[in-house]
Amino acid sequence: MPKGATATKTLKVGDKAPDFTLKSHLDKEIKLSDLRGKNVFIAFYPLDWTPV
């Protein structure tokens, strides 16, 4: 395993996502658990100029 990497469990359809924290576009930290019960869409893209 590369340095700094962590082992992760592969999720299956129907599994609950593990809780995590990310910064929003407004530089505010948001935890997934804070959004429980709401629809959540997370887009990961490799480059800033990549259209989503």
Buried (B, 14 or more C-beta within 10 A) or exposed (E): EEEEEEEEEEEEEEEEEEEEEEEEEEEEEBEBEEEEEEEEEEEEEEEEEEEE
